[in-house]
């Protein structure tokens, strides 16, 4: 049983997963900054209450676009994580099968 294919996949995709995960985390943090910027914008536009300012920020097109980007980044990071986990499980299954085969050979 050859695990080289899975190891190659892991090596090739680790960097992409890390980059996608970093992008997702960045967007999560930037979302807070964007909300603050939009709340300030709402205050300058004359919205008086915190509720009005927050509603303005949450419904703003730029905020909604950022949420869409966060959704896409999260989906891609999760897809890569699941693929990597699948490779790890495949490697473990192959190792277990090899160990079982070796044990059976010793019993013969």
C-alpha positions in Angstrom: 0.0 0.0 0.0 1.4 3.3 -1.1 0.7 6.5 0.9 2.8 8.7 -1.3 -0.2 10.0 -3.2 -1.8 11.2 0.1 1.4 12.7 1.3 1.9 14.5 -1.9 -1.6 16.0 -1.7 -1.0 17.1 1.9 2.3 18.8 0.9 0.7 20.5 -2.1 -2.4 21.8 -0.3 -1.0 22.7 3.1 0.1 26.2 2.0 -3.2 26.8 0.2 -5.2 25.8 3.2 -3.1 28.0 5.5 -3.5 31.0 3.1 -7.3 30.4 2.9 -7.6 30.0 6.6 -5.6 33.3 7.2 -7.8 35.1 4.7 -10.9 33.8 6.5 -9.6 35.0 9.9 -8.6 38.4 8.4 -12.1 38.9 7.0 -13.6 38.0 10.4 -11.4 40.6 12.1 -11.9 43.2 9.4 -15.7 42.8 9.7 -15.4 44.5 13.1 -13.4 47.4 11.7 -15.8 47.8 8.8 -18.7 47.9 11.2 -17.0 50.7 13.2 -16.2 52.6 10.0 -19.8 52.4 8.9 -21.1 53.4 12.3 -18.9 56.5 12.2 -20.2 57.2 8.7 -23.7 56.9 9.9 -22.9 59.4 12.8 -21.5 61.9 10.3 -24.7 61.4 8.2 -26.8 62.5 11.1 -28.1 59.2 12.5 -28.5 59.9 16.2 -29.0 56.7 18.1 -26.7 53.7 18.4 -29.5 51.5 17.1 -29.8 53.6 13.9 -26.1 53.6 13.4 -25.7 49.9 13.9 -28.7 49.2 11.6 -27.0 51.4 8.9 -23.7 49.5 9.3 -25.3 46.0 9.2 -27.4 46.8 6.1 -24.7 48.7 4.2 -23.8 47.2 0.8 -20.1 47.2 1.7 -20.7 45.2 4.9 -22.9 42.7 3.1 -20.3 42.3 0.4 -17.7 41.6 3.1 -20.0 38.9 4.6 -20.2 37.3 1.2 -16.4 37.2 0.9 -16.2 35.8 4.4 -18.7 33.1 3.4 -16.7 32.1 0.4 -13.4 32.1 2.3 -14.9 29.9 5.0 -16.4 27.5 2.5 -13.0 27.1 0.8 -11.0 26.7 4.0 -13.5 24.1 5.2 -13.3 22.2 1.9 -9.6 22.1 2.1 -9.6 21.1 5.7 -12.0 18.2 5.0 -9.9 17.1 2.0 -6.7 17.2 4.2 -8.5 15.3 7.0 -9.6 12.7 4.4 -6.0 12.2 3.3 -4.9 11.9 6.9 -7.6 9.2 7.6 -6.6 7.4 4.4 -3.0 7.3 5.5 -4.0 6.0 9.0 -6.2 3.3 7.4 -3.4 2.2 5.1 -0.9 2.1 8.0 -3.4 0.0 10.1 -4.0 -2.4 7.2 -0.2 -2.8 6.7 0.2 -3.5 10.4 -2.6 -6.0 10.4 -1.1 -7.7 7.3 2.3 -7.9 9.0 0.7 -9.4 12.2 -1.1 -12.0 10.1 2.1 -12.9 8.3 3.8 -13.5 11.7 0.9 -15.8 12.8 1.3 -18.0 9.7 
